[in-house]
Amino acid sequence: MDVRLTSEQRQLRAAAAKLADDLGPGSVSDLADSARIARLEKAVDTAGWRSLRSDGASGVEIALVTEEFGRRLVDVPFLGPVLADDLRGYGLDNDRRWTISAGDRAVDARDCQSVLVLDERRLLAGEIGPGIEGADLTRADAEIRKPLRPLAELPAEQAERWHALALVATTADLVGIARGTHTLATEYAKVREQYGKTIGSYQAVAHLLAEGLALIEGSISVLRHAAWAVDELAPAEAVRAARIAKLYCARAARTVSESAIQVHGGIGNTWDCLAHVYLRRALVSTELFPVRLEEIDCGLS
């Protein structure tokens, strides 16, 4: 495995990062800014980010974009539609926006009309119902209208490879969240003063941030391998690599997010601090295609 990114992949990551930096929410109040959301939606739609997979993007490239969008809490549909796009060759109507289901709900469903339900190898389609309130303030879930209609029977290999991609995409979102919330905490520690010094100069805070950075570096490594495995290894091996990455990165993202709230002190427990939005998204992404420790045999604890 060559871990180096190609020049095209670096350009893709830079473009996704710029879009997220320019139009992602910079505060909790920005989440209700309809004009900003409209500009972000237009930019994502015009650039074709949701059709990356059908345009030939690899698992690594999907992960790069998802990570940058998670880093800046991009709050228009992307994760659900890009995973639905991977199944576009199985009877999806190109005139509709599709998302995917997790459990009994459609995820990332804002402005989507239809939802895909993968029941083992059976691919079913349904219509989007009323919205459902959830913990994540950046992505909206919705009910799935019944009955569902059958679309296709996926080959076993395709179903497994899609599962690996879904795990990798949610893992990339977690890594981006960890990076974003760690940056938020670091920047705060540089300017917040206590007893005449910035709080980042105190070991208790500096150690929290250093430990978070170490967790992020480990997360990036395990994610890169899992993303590469989506297209390069046998489906069963790709799923196993993705499960290991999801477990590690979910724990790391939660730790880093909770540490960020701690670094912010009292303000970290208020609604106006963006840190809780990162934590909420991390908790929800962990439960999208969740992985249990019993599903792998690497002795992680």
N, C-alpha and C positions, 0 to 999 in steps of 0.2 A: 504493500500500500504506500503510495506517494502522498504525503500529507500536505504537500505544497499546493496552493491554489493556482490555477492558470490565470493568465492576464484577463481573460473574459470573466472568470469567476470573481476576480477582485473588482472589476468594473461593475458587475452585477451587484455585489455587496455594497459598493460605494453609492450606487444609484438608489438602492433601497434605503441605505442609511440617510442619504440626503433628503429623500422624500419624508422619511419618518421624523427627521430633525426639523424640517420646515413646517410640517403640518400635523405632527402628533401633538397630543395635549401636553401643555406645559404646566398645568395646574388642575386642581379638581374642578374649578369653575369652567375650564375649557371643555370639559366633557359635555356641557350643555350648550356649547356654542354651535348653533346649527349652520352658520355661515362657514366656519372652519371645517365642519364635518362634510359639508357639501363640496368644498374645494378638495378635501382629501379623497372623497368618494370619486370625484371626477378624475383626479390624478391616477388613482389606482385602476380605475376602469379603462382610461385612455391608454395607459402603459401596458395593459394586458397582464398584470401580475397574477390574476386568478387563473389564467390559462397556461401557466408556465409548464406544467407537466405535459400537456398535449402538444406544446411547442417544442418538446424534446429536452426539457430540463432534467438533470439528474437529481438523485436524492440529496447530494451535497449542495446543489444550487437551490433546491427547495428549502433546505435547512438554513442556508445563508440568509435568504430573504426573510424567512420566518423569524430567525433570531433578531435581525435588525428591527422588524416590526414589533416584536415583543419588547425590545429594549426601550422603545419610545411609546409603548402602549397604543399602537395604531388601533383606532376604534371604529373601523369599518370592516365589513366581512372580508376575510381573506382565508383563514385556516380552513373553515368548512368548504368554501367553494374550490380551493386549490386541491383538496383531497377528493372532492367530487369530480374534478376535472380529470383525475387519473383514471376514472372509470367512464370517460366520455364515449369510448368505443362500444358501449353496451346499451345503446338505445336512448341516450339522453337527448332531449329536445334542445337544440342549440339556441332557441329563441327565449329560453327561460334561464333564470339564475338558480343554480342548484347548490345545496349544501348537504351535509351528511348528518346521520343520527348517531347519538351515543346514548345507550339505554333507551328510554321511551320518549326522548325529546330530540328535536332538531337543534343543532348547535350552530352558533355564529350565523343566525338565521335572519338578521335584519335585512330587509329588502330582497329576500330570497322568495321564490314562488314554490319550489319543489324540493323534496328531500329524498336522499337515497338511504335505504336501510339494507345493510348487509347481514343476512341471517345465515351464518356459516358460509356456504357458497352461493346461496340464493340472493340475487340482487332484486330488491323491491323498490318501488317508487311510491311516494305519497305527496300530498299537498301540505303546505305550511298552514298551521292553525294559529290561534291567538298566542301572543307573546307570554312568556313565563318570566317572572322576576327571579333573579339569581344573584349570587354574591359578586360576580364579575361585573364591574361597572363599564367595561369597555367592549363587551360582546353580549349579544342578546340571544336567548334561547326561545324556542316556540314549541307549541304542541304539534303533534303529527296527526293530520286528519285520517280517519279510516273510511273505507277499507284501502289497503295497499294493493297496488297492481304489480304483477311480476314483470321483470324486464329481461332477465337472463340468468343462466347458471354459469358462474365463473369457474374456470379451471382451478384446480386446487393450488397450483403454483401461483396463479395471479392473485387469488384471495390471500395467500400468505404474504406475498410481496406487497400487496396493498396494506395489509396489517402492519408490516414493518415500516412502510412509509408513514402511516398514521402515527405510530409510536415515535418515529424520528421527528415528525413535524411538531408534535406536542412537546417533545423534549427540547427542540430548538427554541420554542416559545419560552420554556422554562429557563434556558440559558440566557436568552435575551432579557428576560425579567430580572434575573440575578445581576446581570451587567448593569441594567438601568437603575435598579434600586441601590446598588453599591455606589454608582456614580453620584446619585442623589445624596446619599449619606456622606460620601467623601467631600463633595462640594460644601455641604452644610458644616462639616467639621473644620473646614478651612476658614470659615467666616464667623462662626458662633464663638463668642468669647465668654470665658468664665474665670473669675479671679485674675483678670488682666491678661489672659493668654487664650489663644484659640484652643478649642477642646481637642482638636486633632493632635496637639502637642503632648497630651497626656497619654501615658502608656495604656491605660484601660481602654480608651477609645481607639488608639492606634492599633492595638492588638486585635480588636474586633474587626477592624477594616482589613488588616493584613490576613487574618484567617479567612475572611470572606473572599479576598482576592485569590488565595490558594484554592479554595473550593471552586471558584469560577474557572481557573486554569485547568483543574482536573475535569470539570464538566465539559469544557471545550474539547479536550482530547477524546473523551469517551464518546461525545456526540459526533465528532468528525469520523471516527471509525464506524459508528452505526450508520451514519448517512452514506458513507462510501459503500457499506455492505448492502444497502438496499438494491443496488444495481449490479454489484460485482460478486456477491456470494450466493450460494444456494438459498432459496427462500427460507428454509428452516433455520439456517445459520444467521441470516439477516434478521429474522424475528428475535432470535436469542440475543444478538448484539444490541438490538433496539430495546429489548426488555432490560438488559443490564444498564444501558444508558439512561433509560427512563427512571429506574430506581435511584441511581446515583444522583442524577440531576434534579429530581424532584426533592430529595432530601436537602441537597445543597441550596436550591433556590429558596426553600422555606427558611433554612437557617440564615441565609444572607438577607432575606426580606425582613425577618424578625429582628436581626441585628441592626438593620437600617432604622427601624422604628426605635430601637433602644438608643442608637446614636443621637437621634433627634430629641431624646428626652421627653419632657412633657408635651411639647408640640407634636411629637410623633403619634400621640394618642388622640389627636384632634382630627375632625373631618377635613379640614383645609390642607392637611399635610398629604402630599401625593403618595407617601410611603404605603399607606393602607391599600391604595388602589393596586399597587404592585403585588402586595401580599394576597389580596383577593384573587387576582388573575393567576398567581402561582398555585393557589389552592385548587382553583377550578381546573387549570390545565393538568394538574396532577391526577384529577379524577376523570379526565378524558382518556379513554382507553387505559384504565389503571392497570398497574402491574403489582403483583404480590411477590414477596420474597420467596415464597414456596415455588414459584414458577421458574426459578433459575437454580443452579447448583454450584454457585461460585463461593459460597460461604460468606456472603455479605451480611453484616449485622447492623 
